[in-house]
Amino acid sequence: MYSTIRIAAYEPDPLHGPWREEMRVLRLGEELHTELTRMHAEADKGSVRPDRLPVRRLNSLLQSMAPGVIATGRNAGTDGRLPWLYAREAVPTEVLAPVIGTWAAGMHREEDDTEGADLEERLRSDDPAQAVPLPHWEAESVDLAETVTSAGGTAEPAARLYSLVPEWVAFRLAARTFRTGDTTFHFRVESSGNGARLVSWPPQRYERRGQTWYYSACLNITVHTVPFAPRFRVHVSTQVRRWATRLDVRPYQLSGATVLLDAPLPWPGGPDRSHRLMVNTLGYDRRLKELAWRRHSPALLVPELDIVRNYPQPAALFSHPELWINGSGDVAAGIVYHPSIGPHEVGPGLMPRERADLDVWVEEGLRPMLARVPDLTRVTRSNAPSLLPRSGAGGGPGVRNAQLALQRRAALARALNGRPLAIDVFWQSPETRAALLAELPKLIGFPPGERVGTADDDTWRWRTEGIEIRVRARPAGLLADALSISRERRRPKAVRLAEAVEERCRLVADRVVPQSDAAGVVIMEIADKERFSAVPGSDPKHALRIAWARQGLLSQFVNLPDGTDSGLEHRAKWTWLDVFRQLGAISPPAHRVGAGIPGDLQYAALWLVRHTRKGPTRCPVHRLVAVRVRPGDGPGVVEGWDTERAEWVPYSKLLLLLSQAVEPVSEAREEADTGGPGHGEAARGGLWPAPRLGVEQHRQRETERQIRTLLFQLRDRPTLLLADAANLRQCWPGLRNGALNRDMLGFGTEPAQRHTLYGEDLRVVLVRDANARQEVAEWYAHDVKGEVGFAEGVWGTAETDSRVFASTASKPHTVAKLAKGLMKLAPRAQGRTAPGKTAWNPGQLEITVLGHLSEKALADSGREGDLPDRPAEWATLTHQLRYHDDYPPLARPLPLHLARLAGEYVLPVAGTKEEGSTSSTP
């Protein structure tokens, strides 16, 4: 058993001293910013913010085409006085002027592109009357370890370091080669919105099924903070980057694929190639009805800078991706693979040994400025709660299955509370119908069902031990068809989608027989969402959920078989388990932490549902979901907070209420994250008025008010409050790392207060995973013999007052076991098929015990004589809440898992009564 895990994270080494780098800095300057703003206003007369230059494409173009540019500053397109470019050396005017001129021409329509050419001449001109002077490069010594320490002891880097440091790290590492086995890897830099990446180039090859498949090693580099840590951290995660060699989709089905372009620099006297790969987006333009470069792609402008070489056109790249990944002349391009475009014979993930080898290579390349963070050691041996044994004396499969069935039956009886359970199964394939009917009695230990009704009425019944279940199976028919969405593009998407939803709701209402005495659930067999991709928004899943919720019915979906019957029994099992979950028939197993946890403890979890206008119903919404679990009250006691009635209700009722809630006009109309009206069809159709100042502040105040109300309702017994910091901090800024303070809770602009004011027996635990921003670092276990692998447990540092822990889960028993020593990047002779394997890479869950009954908290509350809590015990309890007999280890503690899944029922629908209506349909 491993006793130590290593974190792939680095921090400024205090032994190195100051970390300063000499750079060249360029600001747009007042004159150039004014001229570019004028050109932008003329080119886009309908722009909501003509003073905000669209510099993303220009920045990408400069990073790729201007040697020496390291990073671009933030908000330079709004304020010409802010730093715009950071470079190792000044970029000559001969390079900068044509790039800016080409970008400026791209703002105009083709018939007006003389503006860009004129600007380039004026940038080069020596005539003071005509010239638009390029600002001068300034020498600056940049402190790459610049931080401010918060009141709570968290080091926060200067804002510009979030982009500067990853780029600096990426270029430093790209100057070195990585060698494993007999293979040498060279890396190129790819800039991303959250940091930087290193991509091995050219790609590796894997021959399989008569075809060549391409893949690369990829390292993601980001900067983050950790609660109460005295230094910020650089996270370096590793993965396999796969490249598309064929696209099994139609052009109109390609919504957006990332394309990395490798091209020589067109400037004489410098290096032949940039150290970067140029990031572009290829997608179908429904206005032009053809494939095009999208989303600020610099590939649209590169041919204007380099008229000699042949660059890929969107249609040609789509048709022949393998040709371009191997290069045409000295230009190459790779389409980043995504599962939606078809299969790939290279499996995702890297093996533990490969991750460890890359990690050592990174550590060597970052010395002496950055040092690895200390390894973490076990804080407990109590890794799991009281789960049923999988093997051993008296614990064979038959015994365990019987015990599981007994647990499920007891939880179901508690959730139903004497009501019968009526289930409608709408099927499309007889195999799915048969699998569902066969799996239900096995899961709850019932005998085969009794068929009731006439020969044409496919209804089955089970009745025993106070539980009555009726299942009626019917063909899905038109219910499973794609939604019919109007093509009148002059009207908002949300309104056209709402009309299709209403039509499906009427169809459902005609098929439903009300059963007021029973708990009702619908199971619907439906095609995978990819089958509806031809018409965006036509997937009927959300419309059906809305329709059935209006009839008081919960809903669960199961996909059509994929051509084989493999896995059908497994999918049927999970369909029923999710039905039980929606009914609230679930409860966490008893913990095995110890006497430090109160016996009457209850769990509360918060989750913020946030949809933009690109959400499932094209309606923006912010909704706080709160779930309470009381294990001591018997099995299956799961409740949710009803905001309207200010009371706790059964979990199943919460789901139906969430689906019917009306979004307040002040929130439904606003889209602060997308700029509000003026962006897209919703603005042109008048669905939302112009945004008012303070919408985000209003949402924040309302969310914080709801949280305070909830905390008051939880004061009757000891409570563990669980929240995902990354999910909730937007509407509760007090959860930002820099705002955290031990045993304190902060709301709004008021000073933070001790958390026991909100409940004398309240504990607050924050969790965080890697998410899309790599906020939590990768890890691997290791020992003194040099062996590496994975391990489950709760991990921490040797600090006595540590509040931050790592939770790592065990490997799910369903994951295939791979032979040790497999190498995907450089396969050995005995493992030639290794690239085709899927490497299971478990993430760590960061656990921060923000508020507990410490000695100081007890003293401040006048309870000096009470025994203080141990933070490690509350971290262990949170870790154990990830385990359940029916599930592989969960990504989050069970109460938080339930709160997040409840968000699937938050589906506001735009008004359809008249054009421009802003009401939501309940």
N, C-alpha and C positions, 0 to 999 in steps of 0.2 A: 504494500500500500504506500503510495506516495505521501510524503508529509509536507511537501513544499510545492508551491506553484509560482511560476515566473510570469510576470506581466510584461507585455510588449509595449512598454511606455518608458519615456525618458524625460528628464527634467534638467534645467540648467544646473551645472555642477558648481556648488559654492566654492569648492577647492580651486576651480579654474580662475576665479576672480571675475572681473567685469567681462561681459561678452558684447563687444562692440565690433561692428563691421563697417568699413568705409564704403559708401555707396554714392551714386549719382542720383539726384532727385530732380524731377521735372514737374512744374505746375503749368496748367494750360495758360494761365495769365489772363488778365482782364480783356486785352484786345482780341486774342484768338478765341476766347470763350464767347465774347460778344458776337464776333463774326460767325462762328459756328452756330450759335443760338439763332441768329438771324436766318441763316440758311435752313436750319431745321424748321423754323416757324413757316417759312415759305414752302418748304417741301411737304409739310404735314399740317395743313391749315386747320384740321379738325382735332389737333392734339390738345388734350386736357392740360398738359404741362409742357408748353413749348420751351420753357427755361431748363428743362431736364433733358440733357442730350442723351441720345441712345448710344452710349459708348461701349456697350458690351461687345459688339462685333469689332469695333476699332481696337479695343483692348486685346481681344483674341488675336487679331491680325498682327498687332505689334509684338505680342509675346512670341508669335511664331516666326515672324519675318524680320524682326529687329534684333540682331545679335546683342546679347548682354542684358536685355530686359529681364528682370527677375520677377517683378510683381507689379500689379496695378493697384492704386489706392482706391478707397471707397468714396463715393459721392463726388468724385471729381467732375462728373458731368453736370452737377448742380452748382458747384462753387469753384470758379477758376483759381482761387487762392489755395485750395487744398492740394496736397501732393497727388500727382497723377501717375507718374512712372517712377519705379525704382530700378536701377540698373547697376551692373558691375562697372560699366564704362559708358560714357556719353555716346548716344546714338547719333551718327552724323546727319546733317540736314539732308544729304543726298538720299538717305534712307527714310527719314522721318517725313519729309515733305510729300513724296509720292504716296506713302501709305495713308496719310491724313487726307490727301486730295482724292484718292480712290475711294476711301470711306465716305467722304462728303458727297462725291458723285453718286454713290449708292443710295443716299437719302432721297435723291430726286428720281423722277420717272426718266425713262430712257431718253425722251425727247429733250429733257432739260439737263442732261449730264454735263453740259459745258461748265456749270458752276464749279464742279470738282476740279476740272482741268484748270480753270481760271484761278482757283484757290491755290493749287500747287505752284503755279507760276508766281503768284504773289508771295507765297512762303519762301520761294527761292530768290525773289527780286531784291536788288540792291537799291531800288528807287524808293526813297522815303515816302513819296507821295502815293505810291501804289502798294507798297509792301505791307503784308500782315506778318509782323515779326514772330518768329518762333521764340518762345521763352528760352532763357539760358539754363543750362544744367547747373545745378548747385551741388557742391560737395557736402556730404553730411555723414557724420559718424552716428550710426543708428544702433541704439541699445536694444539688442534682440532678447534681452531678459528683463525689459522694463515692466515692472509690476506695481500694483497698488494692493496693499493688504486690507481686506475688509475688517469691519468691527468684529466679525466672528472668527477672524484668523484665516480666511481664504485668500490666496494670492490670485489676483486677476491681472492678466497681461494687458498691455496697451492694445487698443482696438486694432491697430494696423498689424500687430504681430499674428493675428489669426490667419492672415494671408501671407505675410512676409516670411514667417518662420517655416511653414510647410514648403514654400518654394525654395528657400535657402537649403533646407534639408534635402529636398528632392535633387537639386542640382549638385550638391556635394556627393550624394550617393551615386548619381548618374555618371559621375566622373570615374567611378570604380567599376570593376567587373566582378561578377559573382560566379564562382565555380563550384559545381557539384558533380561528383563522378568525373566523367570525361567531357562534360558539357560546360561551356562558358557562356554566360548570359551578359548581354549589353542592355542597358536600360535607357529609355527616353522618358521625358517629363510630359505629363498630361495635366493641365490645369483643370480644377473643378471648383464648383461653387463653395464647397466646404473646406478646401485645402488644396492638396496636390496629389498626383499619383505618379508612380513609376511603372512603366509597362515594358516588359522585355520585348525587344525588337531586333531582328525579325522574329515572327512567331515560330513556335515549335510545331512539328508535324506528327500526326498519328494516323497510320494507315489502318483502316477498318472497313469491312464490308465493301471493298473495291473502291473506296473513296478516301481522299486525304482530308483530315480534319485538323484545324489550326487552333492553337491556344498559346497563351503567354502567362508568365508569372506577373502578378500585379500587386503593388504595395500602395496602400492608401495612407496618406500622411495628414494628420489633423492636429490642431491645438485645442486643449480643453483644460478646464479647471476641475478640481476635486474638492468636495466640502472640507473645509478646515485644513487643507494642505498648504504648506508654506511656499510652495513653488508650483507654477503651472506645468502641464505635461504635454509631451508630444506623443501621440498614439500612432503606431505603425502596424496596420493590419495587413494580412496577406490573403490572397485568393488566386483562383485561376480565372483569367480573362479569356473567354472563348470567342472565336470569330466565325461569322456566318460564311459558309461556302455555297449554300443554296438557301433560297427563301421559299418556303412552301405556303406562300400567301399571295393573294392578288395585290397589285399595286395599291388599290383603294383601301385595303385592309391595313396598310402600314401607317400607323398614326404618328410614329416618330422613332427612328433608330439612330443611335449614336454612331458616327463615322469618324475615325481618326485618319487624318491625311498626313502623309510623309512626303515632303517635297524639298528639293534643294533651295537654297536662298538665291534670289535673282540678283544679288548685289556683288559687284567685283571687289576684290581686295580683302575679303573676309573669309570666314569659314564656309565650307561648301554646304553644310547642312546645319539647321538649328538642332538644339538638343531636345526640342519639343516635338510632340505630335499634335497637329492642329485639330481641335474638337469642333465637330459639325453635327447637325441633325438633319437626317433625311426622312421625308414624310410625304404623304399624299396631300396635295393642295386641292381642296374641294371647290375652290373658286376657279382655279385654272384647269381643274380636272386632269391633273398630271402630277407625277412625282417632282418634288422641288426641294431645294435647300431651305431649311426653316430655322426659326428661333435664333436669329443673329449669327448664322453660320458664315464664317469668313471665306469658305470655299467659293461663295458666290462672287467674291471680289478678287481672289488670287489670280485668275486669268487676266485681269486688267493690269496687274503688276508684272506678270511674266507671260508675254505673248509668244514665247518660243516653245514652251513645253505643252504637252497634251494632258489636260486635267480631266478627271472623270466627270461625265455628265450624270445626273441622277438616274435616268432611265438605264444607261449602260451599266452603272454600278449595281443597280438592282438586278439586272439580268445576268451579269457575269461577275459576281463578287470574288470568286477565286482568282480570276484573271488579275484583278486590281490588287488583291492582297499579295500577290507575287510580284507586282510591279509592272507598269507599262512605261518603258524607257526608264527614267530615274524617278518616277512618281509612283507612289504606292498608296493604297487606301484600304482600310479594314472596317467592315461593319461589325459592331459589337453584337454578339449573339444574345437573343432573348428567347425564352421558351415559346412565345407566341408565334414565332416565325417557322417553327418546325422542330424536328428532333436534332440532337447533336450527340455524337458518339463519345465525346470527352465528358467525363463526369465533373461536377462542381467540387470545389474544396481541395485543400492540400493535406497531405499526411502530416502527423505531428512532428516527425523528424525533419521534414522539409521546412516547416514553419520555424522550428528551432534553429536550423542552419541559417535561414534567412535572417532570423532575429540576431544571431551572433554576428553576421555580416553587417547588419545595421549598427549594432553597438560599436563595432570596430570603426565604422566610418564616421561616427558622430563624436568620438573622443577628440579633444578633451572638453569641448564646450558642453556636451550633454552627457549625463550619466544615467544608467538604468535605475528605475525606482527599485527599492528593496523587494526581495521576494516575500511572499505571504506564507504563513504557516497555519496549521489547523488550530482552531479555537475550541473545538468540541469533537467528540466521537459520536454524538447523537445526530447522525445525518438524516434519518428518516423518522416519521411518526410511526404509530402502531399500525403497520400495514399487514395484510394477510400474507403468510409465507408462500413463496412460489414453489418450494420444494422442501424435502426433508420429511421426517417422521410425522405422519398424520397430515401432511400438507401437500398431497398429490394433486394433480389437476382436477380430478373429480371432486375432492373435498373442497378445494379452493373455490371452484365454480359454484358449489352449493352454498358456501358461505357468502360469496358475492351476491348470489340471487337473493338470499335472505336479507342482506343489507339493502339492496335496491328495493325489495318489496316493502320493507319497513319505511324507507324514505318516501316511497310512492304513496303508501297509505297515509302517512302524516301530511303530505302535500295535498292530497285529494280531500282529506277530512270528511270522508263519508260520501262524497259525490262520485257518481260513475264517471268514467273516462270514455268519451266518444271520439273516435279517430276516423278520419276520412283519408283513404289512400287513393290518390289519383295517379295511375300508372300509365306508362307508355310501352313497357316491355314486360311480358309475362314472367320473365326471369326475376326481375326486380320485385314484382308483386309476391312471387313465391318466397323469395329470400326474406322479405320483410315479415310475412306471416309466419315463417319458420323460426326466425330469430327472436321475436318478442317473447314467446313462452320460455325459451331457453334462458333469457336474461333475467327473468324474475322467478324462475323455478315453477312455472305453471305446466299442467299437462297440455297436450294438444288441444287446440280450440274447438269449440262446438259451433258448427255451421248452422245458422238460423235463417228464417225467412224463406222465400220462394226460390225456385231454381234460378231465376233471373236476378235475385238479390244476393250478391256476394258479400254476406255479412257474417262475421265470426264473433263469438262471445267467450269470455273467461270470467268466472265468478268464484272466488274463494277467499277466505281469510279477510273478509270485509272489503275486498277490492272487486269492482266490476268494470270490465273493459269491453267495449264494443268497437270492432274494426269493420268498416265498410269499404270495400275496394271497388273502384270504378275507373274506366278509361278516362284519361285526361282530356282527350278531344281538343277542342279549340282553346282551352285554358292554357295549354302549353305553347301556343303559337306566339310568334314574335309580335310585339306591339306595333300597331299601325300608327306611325307618327306623320303628321302633316309636314309637307315639304315647303310650306310658305315661310321662307327664310326671313321675310320682313317682320315676322312675329318672334318674340323671344322663345328660346329653346325650352325654358321652364314651363311656359304656357302650353306649347305644343305637346310636351311630354305629359303635362297634367291632363290634357284632354284624352290622351291615350290611356292614362291611368284610370280616368273616370269610365271610359268605355270598358276596360277590363273589370272594373268594380261592378258594373251592371251585369256583366256576364257571370261573374262569380255569384252575385246575389241570386240569380236565377237557379243556381245549382245547389244552394245551401238550404238545408232543412233546420230551422232553429231548434236547439235543445237546451232549454233554459235550466234544466236540472243537472246538467253534466258539464264537466270541464271538457272543452273542445280543442282538438288539435288536427291540423291537416298536414299530411305528408305528400309532397308533390314531386313526381319524377320529371326532371327538366333537362334540356340539353345544356352542355357546357357553354359558358359565356362566349367562347371563341366562335361558336356557331351563329351567334347573332351579330358578329362584328361588321358584317356588310352594311348594316344600317345602325350607326351609333345611337345608343339609347333604347334599342328595340328589345333588349333582354327583358322578359316579363317578370323576373324574380321579384324585384322590389314592388312592382304594381300588384302582384299577387299577395305579397305580405301585407300591403296596405289594405287590399280588398278583404282579406280574411280577418284582419284585425278589426275592421269595421263591423264584422259580423260576430265579434267576440271570440275569435278563434286564433290560437297560436299556429305557427307554420314552420315547417322544416322541409328542406329540399334535398333530393338525392339525384345525382347525375345519371344520365343514361349509361348503360354498359359501353365499354370502349371496344367492343368487337370480340372480346374473350370473356369468359365467366370468372377469370381469376380475380380475386379480391372482392367479389360481389358479396359474399357472406360478411367480410370485414366491413364493407361500406354499409351494409344493412345494420350491423351491430352499432356502428357509430351514429347512424341516423336515429336509432332508438335512444341511445345514451344522450343525444342532444335534446330529444323530446323530453326525457326525464329532467334534464337540466333546466329547460324552459319552464317546466312545471314546478321547479323549486325542489325537486326530489334529489337533493344532493347535500352533503355536509362534509366538512373536513374531518379526517381521522383524528383520534386523540393524539395530542402531541406527546413527545418524550423529552421535554426540556428539563423539567425538574420542578421543585417546590417554589421557585422564584416567580412562577407565573400564577396569577390568581385563578382559583378554580371556577369563578363565575365570569370569566373574561368573555367579552363579546368583541367581534371584529366589525369594523366599518371600513368601506372602501369608496373612494371617489374617482370618477372618470369623466373627463370632459369630451363630449362629442362635438366635433367641429367640422362642418362641411362648408366648402366654398360653392360658388355657382357651378363648379365642375363636379359636384357631388352626385350621389345616386339619383336624386330627383331634380338636379340643377337648381336647387334652392339653398341659399346659405343658411346655416343654423349654428348656434352655440347652445349646448344643453348640458347641464351638469347632472350626472347620474350618480346616485348614492345607493349602496347596498349594505345591508346589515345581516350578519350571520351570528346566531346564538347557539353554539354547539351544546351548551348545557341544557337547552330546552327540548332535547330529543332530536331524532334524525330529521333532516329536511327542513329545518327552520331557516329559511332564507327570505328576507324581506327587502323591499325597496322604498325609497322616500317619495311620497306623492307631494310634489311641491304645491299644487293647487289647494289640496285639503290639509296640508301640513300634518301628515300622519304616515306611519309605516304601514305598508300593504304587502300582501304576498307577492313574491317575485313574479309569478305569472301575471298577476294583475298589473304590476309595474310595466311589464312589456307592452301590454295593451294600451295603457295610459300614455306611454311614450309615443306610440304610433298615432295617437289621436290628439296629442297636444297641439295647440295653435301657437305658432311662433309669434311673439310680440312684434308689432310693426316696427318698433325702433330697432329691432335686431334683424328681422327678415328682410328689411329693405336695404340694409347697408352691407357693403363689402369692402371693408377697409383693406383687406389683404390683396384685393385685385384693383384698387383704385376707384371702386364704385362705378357709377354710370360713366359712359364715355369709353368703356372697354367692352366691345362685343355687342351681341344682339340684345342682351337684357337692357342696355342703355338705350339703344335705338328704339326699342319697343316701348320704353317708358315703364318698365316693370318696377324699377326702383327710382326714387328721386335722387337728386344730387346729394352726395354724402355730407353729413353734418360733422363738425368738429366734435371730438369727444366720444365717438361711438365706442372705441376700444376702452376708454375710461368708464363708460357706462356699463359695458359688459363686465369689466373687472370689478366694479363696485357691486353689481348685482350678484356675480358669482361669489364674491367674498361674503356678501350678506347671507346668501344661502348656506355657505359653509359654517358661518357663525351660528345660524339657526339650528343646523344639524348638530353641531357640537353641544348646544344646549339640550337637545333632545336625547343625547347619549350620556348624560351625567348620572343616570340612575345606577350604573354599575361600572366596574373597570372596563376600559375600552382601549383597543389597539386600532388606531386610525392609520390606514394604508393609503398612500397616494403615489402615483407615478409622476415624479418631478418634471420630466420632460413633457408629459402630456398636459399637466395642470398649470405650469408656471406662467403661461401666457395670460391667463385670467387670474392668477394668484402670484404676482411678482415676488411675494415674500418667499417663494420656494426657489428662486434663483440661487445658485451656489454662493454668489457674493453677498446675498441678503440673509443667509442662514446664520443663526447664532444658537449655540447649544441651549436646549430647554427653553427656547423662546419661540413664539409665533408672531409674525408680523402681518398686518392687514393695512392696505391703503397707504396713506402717508403718515399714519400714526406710528409712534415708537413701538417697537416690538415689546410684547409682554410675556411674562413667564407662562408656559403652556398650561400649568395647573390651574390658572384662572378660568380656563375653558372646561375644566373637569379635574377634580382632585386626584382621580385615578386614571388620567388620560396618558397614553403613550402614543407617540407619533413616529412612524417609520416611513421614510421615503425610499423608493426603489427606482432604478434606472437601468436600462439595457443599452446596447450599442446603438440601436436605431439607425436611421439613415445617415446620421452625422458621425458615427463611430465614437460616441461619447464615452463608452466604456471600452477599455482596452482588451485586446485578445490575450490569451494566456495558454500555457501548457504546463503540465506537471513534469518534474524532473527529480532525480535523486543523485546521490554522490557518485554513483557508478556511471553517470552519463546517460542513463536511460530516460526517455521522454515518453509521455502519453497523456492521458486524461485521468481525472479523479473527481469524485463528488465530495462535497463538504462545505463548511463555512470557514473562511480564511480571513486572517487579519494580521496586523503588525504587532510588534512587541510592546507598543505603547499602552500604558495602563488605562488611559482615558480615551482610547480610540473609539470613534463613533462610526467609522466607515468600514464595511466588511464586504467580502466577495462571496457570493453563493454560486456554486457550480453543481450541476445536476448529474445524475448517473446517466449512462448511455441507455436509451430506450431498448427494451429487449427485441423490438421489431427491426432495429437497425442491423443490417448485415455486418458480420464480423469480418474484418479484413486482416490479411496476414501482415505481421510486423515486417518492417523493412521495405514495404512498397514505396517506390519513388515515382511520382507522376511527371515531374519536370524533366528528369533524366532517367527514363526506365532502364532497369538492369536487364540482363539477358533472361533471368528467370521470372521477370515480371513485365513482359512486353505489353501485356494488356492493362497495366496499371493506369494509364491515362483514362481508360474507360470507367474506372471505379469512382463511386461517389464517396468522398471523404466527409465523415460526420465531424463537424467542427462546433462543439458546444460553446455558447457564449456564457459570459459571466453576468450575473445580476448584481449590480451594486446596491448594497443595503446601507442606508444612513439612519442610524438611530438618533433622530433629531431631538425628540423629547422623551425623557423617562424620569423616574424618581431618583435622581442622583442625590448625593449628600447635600449639595447646594440647593437643589429644587425642594428637598424636604425641609431644609432649614428656612428657606424663604417662605414656605407654606406653614411654618410653625409646627412641623412634625419631626423635630430633631431626633426623637427616640425611635423612629421607624427604621427598619432595615432597608438600605438603599438597593436599587436595582443594579444588575450587571448588564451593560449594553450587549455583551456577547450572547446572553440568553435571549434577548429580544430579537437579535439578528438570527439566532438559531430557530426561534419560533417562526419567523418570517420565511426562512428557508424551508422548514418542514411543511409550511402551508402550500408549497409547490407540489406536494406529493398527494396522490389519491389512488385508491385501489383500481379505479376504472380508467385511469389515464396514465400515459407516460408523463414524466416530470413536466409540469407546466412552465411556461415562460415567466409567469408572474404568480404571486400567491393567489389561492383559490378565490377569496372574496374580490380581489381586484380583477381576476379573470372573469368573474360573473358580471361585474360592473361594466367591463369593456364590451362583452358580448351583448349586454342589454342595449348598447348603442346601435345594434343592427335594426332596432325598431324605431329609431329616430329618423323619420322619413317625411319631412314637411312637403306639401304639394302646393304649387302656385295656384292662385285663383283663376278660374276659367269662365266666370259669369259674364264678364265684359272685358274688353280690351283695356289693359292697364290696371286691372284690379290688383290689389296688394294683399288681399286676405288669403289666409291659408285654409285649405280644406281639411276639416278634422277627420 
